[in-house]
Amino acid sequence: ITLAIISFSLCYIAVDAGVDVSALLAKIGIEVNSRNENVGTFAIAYAAHKALSPVRFPPTVALTPVVAKWTGQKKSSEGGDMKD
């Protein structure tokens, strides 16, 4: 969820700053017509965020076991060491 929130936030900031998302989406094969250009910043950022899903998947798959192991560790009641 964290990577998705970061991705969407970056897309929103980019769209809000004036990045031509239509041209970027056209480069990866997503056609944008004049009807699509009238939607708001949120919708354009969401479309860009969804188009970037293939970029987000590999880090998500790679980091999920690491984060799961890290969050699954508990403190030992005796020594304060981390236990699996």
C-alpha positions as CSV (number, residue, x, y, z in Angstrom):
1,I,0.0,0.0,0.0
2,T,2.9,2.4,0.8
3,L,4.4,2.1,-2.7
4,A,0.9,2.8,-4.2
5,I,0.4,5.8,-2.1
6,I,3.8,7.2,-2.9
7,S,3.3,6.5,-6.6
8,F,-0.1,8.2,-6.7
9,S,1.2,11.1,-4.7
10,L,4.1,11.6,-7.2
11,C,1.7,11.3,-10.1
12,Y,-0.6,13.9,-8.6
13,I,2.3,16.3,-7.9
14,A,3.6,15.8,-11.5
15,V,0.2,16.5,-13.0
16,D,-0.4,19.5,-10.7
17,A,3.0,20.9,-11.7
18,G,2.0,20.8,-15.3
19,V,3.7,17.7,-16.7
20,D,2.2,16.7,-20.0
21,V,0.8,13.3,-19.0
22,S,-1.0,12.9,-22.3
23,A,2.3,12.9,-24.1
24,L,3.8,10.5,-21.7
25,L,0.9,8.1,-21.9
26,A,1.0,8.3,-25.7
27,K,4.6,7.2,-25.6
28,I,3.7,3.9,-23.8
29,G,0.7,3.3,-26.1
30,I,-2.2,4.7,-24.2
31,E,-4.1,7.0,-26.5
32,V,-5.6,10.2,-25.1
33,N,-8.3,12.1,-26.9
34,S,-9.8,15.5,-26.3
35,R,-12.6,14.1,-24.2
36,N,-10.0,12.7,-21.7
37,E,-8.1,16.0,-21.4
38,N,-11.1,17.7,-19.8
39,V,-11.0,15.5,-16.6
40,G,-9.5,16.8,-13.4
41,T,-6.1,16.6,-11.9
42,F,-7.1,13.7,-9.7
43,A,-8.4,11.6,-12.6
44,I,-5.3,12.2,-14.7
45,A,-3.0,11.4,-11.8
46,Y,-5.0,8.2,-11.2
47,A,-4.7,7.1,-14.8
48,A,-0.9,7.8,-14.8
49,H,-0.7,5.9,-11.5
50,K,-2.5,2.9,-13.0
51,A,-0.3,3.0,-16.1
52,L,2.8,2.8,-13.9
53,S,1.5,-0.5,-12.2
54,P,4.0,-2.7,-14.1
55,V,6.8,-0.5,-12.7
56,R,5.5,-0.9,-9.1
57,F,5.0,-4.6,-9.1
58,P,8.6,-5.8,-9.0
59,P,9.6,-3.7,-6.0
60,T,6.4,-4.7,-4.2
61,V,7.1,-8.4,-4.8
62,A,10.7,-8.0,-3.8
63,L,10.0,-6.0,-0.6
64,T,6.9,-7.8,0.7
65,P,8.9,-10.8,2.3
66,V,11.4,-8.3,3.8
67,V,8.7,-6.1,5.4
68,A,6.7,-9.2,6.5
69,K,9.7,-10.6,8.3
70,W,10.6,-7.2,9.8
71,T,7.1,-6.6,11.1
72,G,6.7,-10.2,12.3
73,Q,9.7,-10.0,14.6
74,K,8.9,-9.7,18.3
75,K,11.0,-8.7,21.3
76,S,12.1,-11.5,23.6
77,S,10.8,-11.1,27.1
78,E,14.2,-12.0,28.6
79,G,17.1,-10.4,26.7
80,G,15.4,-7.8,24.6
81,D,16.7,-9.5,21.5
82,M,14.6,-9.8,18.4
83,K,13.2,-13.3,17.8
84,D,11.6,-14.9,14.7
